[in-house]
Amino acid sequence: MSVTALCQFDPRMRCTMRSGIRYALQTVAGASGMPERLMGRRDGATILMYHSVAQPDLARWIDPRNHMPPDCFASQMRFLARRRRVVALDALVEELESGRRIQPGTVVLTFDDGYLDNLEVAAEVLDRLDLPATLFLPTGVIDRGENQWVDRLYSMFRARTHHVLEILGQAHDLAADARSAYLALCRRLLEATADQREDMLRSVQEQLEPHSEPPRLTLTWDEIRSLASGPFSIQSHGVDHLDLRSHASLALDESARSRDRILAEVGHVPRHFSFPYGRSCAAARDAIRRAGYRSAVSDTPLCQIEAGVDRWAMPRVEAPASTARLAFLTSGIGRPYPRTVDHPAHPPVHAEQSP
């Protein structure tokens, strides 16, 4: 491999036959206009999830699973501005709390992790189309000026000068299969504590000796304050981007410290929480409620967001690359309505052992 250029490396999962067929059918249905004809029959909202929309010079350092090209993003925003009812997350939660009807085709835009391109690319598009959005921030990552751990790892793999990696008692030949090693390491890092994660990343860095370091990909607090004066509402994504299903005992501390940090830096108390990686459990959701949050987005199976939905486990749709498929996913066609929930003020944290 030439040390003057980044090697070609794409960790995206291969589609199964079933998921490929489902993707194709949804895309065809969206392109046909069928969702527009049927959408008025289904009340309810869809929450869309985005991460990075960076230009190519920065996108090459970002795990492709977390990136959407700017032209694709702009096309989707134009579609939503014309054909959907885009509202702020605050507005949706107020409607849910009041029990009011959620109009068909209602959409909420959310961004996770605090990528710099949310300011440099997304904000201009959202401003021009007058679309509100929510930005969920991992405050510790912002405080330290770090890139997301997954992008740090991705950059190490792409710019590596060595092809053998020994970690967690296993040796990997990256020249033969870098993708499997990368995905296995991602799974371990996802469930790790912050200290364990840093130890593993340090070991990878020392062994692979990447020839290039990525530029800054993450917002600063000054830039976040600039976004808060525009289309973005600043909300919480915890402190260290921890998996709060594996570390539910840390959920109250993570959510409270992040809440206080945003208040100190931006001047308002965040009221909505995004579980990192979408992973939650009953104990973690209870901690978020006790920290004073009005809602949270999680990995709940997809349903129409309507009155009766668990506001601390609201499902999100990862925005697809295809605008035609986006039309289908934001129409609500084929999704069940939520089961009605009735939370006591302080439900027992042991009542549910799994998500």
VOVEX-746944 format. One record per residue (C-alpha): residue in one letter; x, y, z. Coordinates in steps of 0.1 Angstrom, whole numbers, padded with zeros to 4 digits. Layout:
N
+------+-------+-------+-------+
: kevo :  east : north :    up :
+------+-------+-------+-------+
:    A :     X :     Y :     Z :
...
+------+-------+-------+-------+
! end
This chain:
355
+------+-------+-------+-------+
: kevo :  east : north :    up :
+------+-------+-------+-------+
:    M :  0000 :  0000 :  0000 :
:    S :  0013 :  0035 : -0008 :
:    V :  0018 :  0056 :  0022 :
:    T :  0010 :  0087 :  0002 :
:    A : -0027 :  0079 : -0001 :
:    L : -0055 :  0064 :  0019 :
:    C : -0062 :  0028 :  0012 :
:    Q : -0097 :  0019 : -0001 :
:    F : -0117 :  0006 :  0029 :
:    D : -0154 :  0004 :  0033 :
:    P : -0168 : -0014 :  0064 :
:    R : -0205 : -0013 :  0055 :
:    M : -0224 : -0045 :  0060 :
:    R : -0233 : -0066 :  0031 :
:    C : -0271 : -0068 :  0026 :
:    T : -0289 : -0100 :  0032 :
:    M : -0313 : -0112 :  0005 :
:    R : -0343 : -0103 :  0027 :
:    S : -0331 : -0068 :  0035 :
:    G : -0321 : -0062 : -0001 :
:    I : -0356 : -0072 : -0014 :
:    R : -0373 : -0050 :  0013 :
:    Y : -0351 : -0021 :  0004 :
:    A : -0359 : -0025 : -0033 :
:    L : -0396 : -0027 : -0027 :
:    Q : -0397 :  0003 : -0005 :
:    T : -0377 :  0023 : -0030 :
:    V : -0400 :  0013 : -0059 :
:    A : -0431 :  0021 : -0038 :
:    G : -0417 :  0055 : -0029 :
:    A : -0408 :  0064 : -0065 :
:    S : -0443 :  0053 : -0076 :
:    G : -0461 :  0080 : -0056 :
:    M : -0481 :  0054 : -0037 :
:    P : -0471 :  0068 : -0003 :
:    E : -0485 :  0102 : -0013 :
:    R : -0518 :  0087 : -0022 :
:    L : -0522 :  0066 :  0010 :
:    M : -0505 :  0088 :  0035 :
:    G : -0536 :  0108 :  0045 :
:    R : -0551 :  0076 :  0060 :
:    R : -0524 :  0073 :  0087 :
:    D : -0519 :  0098 :  0115 :
:    G : -0484 :  0099 :  0131 :
:    A : -0449 :  0111 :  0129 :
:    T : -0415 :  0098 :  0118 :
:    I : -0382 :  0109 :  0135 :
:    L : -0353 :  0108 :  0110 :
:    M : -0317 :  0103 :  0121 :
:    Y : -0286 :  0118 :  0104 :
:    H : -0250 :  0120 :  0114 :
:    S : -0225 :  0135 :  0090 :
:    V : -0232 :  0153 :  0057 :
:    A : -0195 :  0163 :  0051 :
:    Q : -0180 :  0173 :  0018 :
:    P : -0156 :  0148 :  0002 :
:    D : -0124 :  0162 :  0017 :
:    L : -0137 :  0154 :  0052 :
:    A : -0159 :  0125 :  0044 :
:    R : -0129 :  0103 :  0036 :
:    W : -0121 :  0103 :  0073 :
:    I : -0156 :  0093 :  0084 :
:    D : -0170 :  0058 :  0087 :
:    P : -0193 :  0056 :  0056 :
:    R : -0221 :  0042 :  0077 :
:    N : -0224 :  0076 :  0095 :
:    H : -0222 :  0097 :  0064 :
:    M : -0245 :  0111 :  0037 :
:    P : -0233 :  0131 :  0007 :
:    P : -0243 :  0167 :  0008 :
:    D : -0262 :  0166 : -0025 :
:    C : -0282 :  0137 : -0013 :
:    F : -0290 :  0155 :  0019 :
:    A : -0301 :  0186 :  0001 :
:    S : -0323 :  0166 : -0022 :
:    Q : -0340 :  0150 :  0008 :
:    M : -0345 :  0183 :  0026 :
:    R : -0362 :  0198 : -0005 :
:    F : -0385 :  0168 : -0007 :
:    L : -0394 :  0171 :  0029 :
:    A : -0400 :  0208 :  0027 :
:    R : -0424 :  0203 : -0002 :
:    R : -0442 :  0171 :  0007 :
:    R : -0441 :  0166 :  0045 :
:    R : -0449 :  0185 :  0077 :
:    V : -0415 :  0191 :  0093 :
:    V : -0417 :  0201 :  0130 :
:    A : -0393 :  0206 :  0159 :
:    L : -0389 :  0178 :  0184 :
:    D : -0403 :  0201 :  0210 :
:    A : -0435 :  0206 :  0190 :
:    L : -0439 :  0169 :  0185 :
:    V : -0435 :  0161 :  0222 :
:    E : -0460 :  0188 :  0231 :
:    E : -0485 :  0173 :  0208 :
:    L : -0479 :  0138 :  0223 :
:    E : -0482 :  0152 :  0259 :
:    S : -0515 :  0169 :  0251 :
:    G : -0529 :  0138 :  0233 :
:    R : -0536 :  0159 :  0202 :
:    R : -0538 :  0142 :  0168 :
:    I : -0504 :  0140 :  0149 :
:    Q : -0510 :  0149 :  0113 :
:    P : -0501 :  0124 :  0086 :
:    G : -0466 :  0129 :  0072 :
:    T : -0452 :  0147 :  0102 :
:    V : -0414 :  0145 :  0103 :
:    V : -0388 :  0155 :  0129 :
:    L : -0351 :  0159 :  0118 :
:    T : -0324 :  0149 :  0143 :
:    F : -0286 :  0148 :  0141 :
:    D : -0263 :  0128 :  0164 :
:    D : -0227 :  0133 :  0176 :
:    G : -0219 :  0170 :  0168 :
:    Y : -0201 :  0168 :  0134 :
:    L : -0185 :  0200 :  0121 :
:    D : -0204 :  0196 :  0088 :
:    N : -0237 :  0201 :  0106 :
:    L : -0226 :  0237 :  0107 :
:    E : -0207 :  0239 :  0074 :
:    V : -0232 :  0220 :  0053 :
:    A : -0265 :  0211 :  0070 :
:    A : -0273 :  0245 :  0086 :
:    E : -0273 :  0264 :  0053 :
:    V : -0297 :  0239 :  0037 :
:    L : -0320 :  0239 :  0067 :
:    D : -0319 :  0277 :  0070 :
:    R : -0328 :  0282 :  0033 :
:    L : -0357 :  0258 :  0036 :
:    D : -0368 :  0270 :  0070 :
:    L : -0366 :  0235 :  0085 :
:    P : -0361 :  0230 :  0123 :
:    A : -0337 :  0202 :  0135 :
:    T : -0324 :  0188 :  0167 :
:    L : -0287 :  0182 :  0174 :
:    F : -0278 :  0156 :  0201 :
:    L : -0244 :  0162 :  0216 :
:    P : -0220 :  0140 :  0235 :
:    T : -0206 :  0168 :  0257 :
:    G : -0174 :  0151 :  0268 :
:    V : -0164 :  0145 :  0232 :
:    I : -0170 :  0182 :  0226 :
:    D : -0151 :  0193 :  0257 :
:    R : -0120 :  0172 :  0247 :
:    G : -0122 :  0183 :  0211 :
:    E : -0121 :  0147 :  0199 :
:    N : -0134 :  0131 :  0168 :
:    Q : -0159 :  0103 :  0173 :
:    W : -0141 :  0070 :  0183 :
:    V : -0155 :  0052 :  0153 :
:    D : -0140 :  0078 :  0129 :
:    R : -0107 :  0076 :  0148 :
:    L : -0107 :  0039 :  0143 :
:    Y : -0118 :  0041 :  0107 :
:    S : -0090 :  0066 :  0100 :
:    M : -0064 :  0043 :  0116 :
:    F : -0075 :  0014 :  0094 :
:    R : -0076 :  0035 :  0062 :
:    A : -0042 :  0052 :  0067 :
:    R : -0024 :  0021 :  0083 :
:    T :  0012 :  0013 :  0074 :
:    H :  0010 : -0021 :  0090 :
:    H : -0014 : -0050 :  0083 :
:    V : -0012 : -0071 :  0115 :
:    L : -0033 : -0062 :  0145 :
:    E : -0032 : -0081 :  0178 :
:    I : -0059 : -0071 :  0202 :
:    L : -0081 : -0087 :  0228 :
:    G : -0062 : -0119 :  0225 :
:    Q : -0067 : -0123 :  0188 :
:    A : -0044 : -0116 :  0158 :
:    H : -0059 : -0101 :  0126 :
:    D : -0044 : -0101 :  0091 :
:    L : -0058 : -0069 :  0078 :
:    A : -0044 : -0075 :  0043 :
:    A : -0066 : -0105 :  0040 :
:    D : -0098 : -0092 :  0058 :
:    A : -0097 : -0057 :  0073 :
:    R : -0135 : -0054 :  0072 :
:    S : -0142 : -0083 :  0096 :
:    A : -0115 : -0072 :  0120 :
:    Y : -0129 : -0036 :  0119 :
:    L : -0165 : -0046 :  0126 :
:    A : -0155 : -0070 :  0154 :
:    L : -0134 : -0042 :  0170 :
:    C : -0163 : -0017 :  0166 :
:    R : -0186 : -0041 :  0185 :
:    R : -0161 : -0043 :  0214 :
:    L : -0155 : -0006 :  0215 :
:    L : -0192 :  0001 :  0214 :
:    E : -0198 : -0018 :  0247 :
:    A : -0166 : -0006 :  0264 :
:    T : -0162 :  0020 :  0291 :
:    A : -0146 :  0053 :  0281 :
:    D : -0112 :  0042 :  0297 :
:    Q : -0113 :  0007 :  0280 :
:    R : -0121 :  0024 :  0247 :
:    E : -0091 :  0047 :  0249 :
:    D : -0068 :  0019 :  0259 :
:    M : -0079 : -0001 :  0228 :
:    L : -0077 :  0028 :  0204 :
:    R : -0042 :  0036 :  0217 :
:    S : -0031 :  0000 :  0211 :
:    V : -0045 :  0001 :  0175 :
:    Q : -0027 :  0034 :  0169 :
:    E :  0006 :  0020 :  0181 :
:    Q :  0003 : -0012 :  0160 :
:    L : -0010 :  0002 :  0127 :
:    E :  0011 :  0034 :  0128 :
:    P : -0012 :  0054 :  0104 :
:    H :  0007 :  0077 :  0080 :
:    S : -0019 :  0105 :  0083 :
:    E : -0040 :  0120 :  0111 :
:    P : -0076 :  0131 :  0104 :
:    P : -0085 :  0168 :  0106 :
:    R : -0110 :  0181 :  0132 :
:    L : -0144 :  0166 :  0125 :
:    T : -0163 :  0177 :  0156 :
:    L : -0179 :  0210 :  0166 :
:    T : -0165 :  0234 :  0192 :
:    W : -0188 :  0251 :  0218 :
:    D : -0185 :  0284 :  0200 :
:    E : -0197 :  0267 :  0168 :
:    I : -0225 :  0250 :  0187 :
:    R : -0237 :  0284 :  0201 :
:    S : -0238 :  0296 :  0165 :
:    L : -0259 :  0267 :  0155 :
:    A : -0283 :  0272 :  0185 :
:    S : -0291 :  0307 :  0171 :
:    G : -0302 :  0292 :  0138 :
:    P : -0322 :  0261 :  0129 :
:    F : -0308 :  0237 :  0155 :
:    S : -0321 :  0229 :  0190 :
:    I : -0292 :  0216 :  0212 :
:    Q : -0300 :  0184 :  0232 :
:    S : -0282 :  0157 :  0250 :
:    H : -0264 :  0126 :  0238 :
:    G : -0248 :  0118 :  0271 :
:    V : -0212 :  0126 :  0280 :
:    D : -0189 :  0099 :  0266 :
:    H : -0211 :  0083 :  0240 :
:    L : -0215 :  0052 :  0262 :
:    D : -0237 :  0022 :  0255 :
:    L : -0263 :  0028 :  0283 :
:    R : -0278 : -0007 :  0278 :
:    S : -0245 : -0022 :  0289 :
:    H : -0238 :  0005 :  0314 :
:    A : -0273 :  0014 :  0327 :
:    S : -0259 :  0023 :  0361 :
:    L : -0242 :  0052 :  0345 :
:    A : -0273 :  0066 :  0327 :
:    L : -0283 :  0091 :  0355 :
:    D : -0248 :  0105 :  0358 :
:    E : -0243 :  0106 :  0320 :
:    S : -0276 :  0124 :  0314 :
:    A : -0273 :  0148 :  0343 :
:    R : -0237 :  0158 :  0336 :
:    S : -0245 :  0163 :  0299 :
:    R : -0276 :  0184 :  0308 :
:    D : -0256 :  0206 :  0331 :
:    R : -0228 :  0211 :  0305 :
:    I : -0252 :  0222 :  0278 :
:    L : -0269 :  0246 :  0302 :
:    A : -0235 :  0261 :  0311 :
:    E : -0224 :  0264 :  0275 :
:    V : -0255 :  0271 :  0255 :
:    G : -0278 :  0287 :  0282 :
:    H : -0308 :  0264 :  0282 :
:    V : -0317 :  0231 :  0298 :
:    P : -0319 :  0203 :  0273 :
:    R : -0352 :  0184 :  0275 :
:    H : -0346 :  0156 :  0250 :
:    F : -0321 :  0127 :  0251 :
:    S : -0307 :  0104 :  0224 :
:    F : -0294 :  0070 :  0236 :
:    P : -0260 :  0064 :  0221 :
:    Y : -0262 :  0037 :  0194 :
:    G : -0300 :  0037 :  0201 :
:    R : -0294 :  0012 :  0229 :
:    S : -0314 :  0014 :  0261 :
:    C : -0331 : -0007 :  0287 :
:    A : -0358 : -0001 :  0314 :
:    A : -0333 :  0011 :  0340 :
:    A : -0316 :  0035 :  0317 :
:    R : -0349 :  0050 :  0305 :
:    D : -0360 :  0054 :  0341 :
:    A : -0328 :  0073 :  0348 :
:    I : -0334 :  0096 :  0319 :
:    R : -0369 :  0104 :  0332 :
:    R : -0355 :  0111 :  0367 :
:    A : -0329 :  0135 :  0352 :
:    G : -0358 :  0156 :  0340 :
:    Y : -0359 :  0148 :  0303 :
:    R : -0393 :  0150 :  0285 :
:    S : -0384 :  0124 :  0258 :
:    A : -0357 :  0101 :  0245 :
:    V : -0351 :  0084 :  0212 :
:    S : -0341 :  0048 :  0213 :
:    D : -0338 :  0015 :  0193 :
:    T : -0375 :  0007 :  0198 :
:    P : -0390 : -0013 :  0169 :
:    L : -0405 :  0011 :  0143 :
:    C : -0440 :  0022 :  0149 :
:    Q : -0461 :  0053 :  0141 :
:    I : -0453 :  0079 :  0167 :
:    E : -0487 :  0088 :  0180 :
:    A : -0505 :  0094 :  0213 :
:    G : -0497 :  0066 :  0237 :
:    V : -0461 :  0060 :  0225 :
:    D : -0435 :  0057 :  0252 :
:    R : -0419 :  0092 :  0250 :
:    W : -0386 :  0079 :  0265 :
:    A : -0383 :  0051 :  0239 :
:    M : -0394 :  0068 :  0207 :
:    P : -0381 :  0050 :  0175 :
:    R : -0361 :  0067 :  0148 :
:    V : -0356 :  0059 :  0111 :
:    E : -0320 :  0061 :  0099 :
:    A : -0322 :  0083 :  0068 :
:    P : -0316 :  0062 :  0037 :
:    A : -0295 :  0073 :  0007 :
:    S : -0325 :  0072 : -0016 :
:    T : -0350 :  0100 : -0016 :
:    A : -0376 :  0076 : -0031 :
:    R : -0372 :  0053 : -0001 :
:    L : -0373 :  0083 :  0022 :
:    A : -0407 :  0091 :  0008 :
:    F : -0419 :  0056 :  0018 :
:    L : -0404 :  0056 :  0052 :
:    T : -0418 :  0090 :  0061 :
:    S : -0453 :  0081 :  0050 :
:    G : -0461 :  0057 :  0079 :
:    I : -0475 :  0031 :  0055 :
:    G : -0473 : -0004 :  0070 :
:    R : -0462 :  0005 :  0105 :
:    P : -0482 : -0005 :  0136 :
:    Y : -0495 :  0020 :  0161 :
:    P : -0477 :  0021 :  0195 :
:    R : -0490 :  0002 :  0225 :
:    T : -0503 :  0026 :  0251 :
:    V : -0480 :  0030 :  0281 :
:    D : -0486 :  0044 :  0315 :
:    H : -0455 :  0052 :  0335 :
:    P : -0456 :  0056 :  0372 :
:    A : -0436 :  0085 :  0386 :
:    H : -0408 :  0062 :  0396 :
:    P : -0411 :  0027 :  0381 :
:    P : -0389 :  0000 :  0396 :
:    V : -0357 : -0002 :  0377 :
:    H : -0357 : -0040 :  0380 :
:    A : -0391 : -0044 :  0364 :
:    E : -0376 : -0050 :  0329 :
:    Q : -0343 : -0069 :  0325 :
:    S : -0340 : -0065 :  0287 :
:    P : -0350 : -0038 :  0262 :
+------+-------+-------+-------+
! end
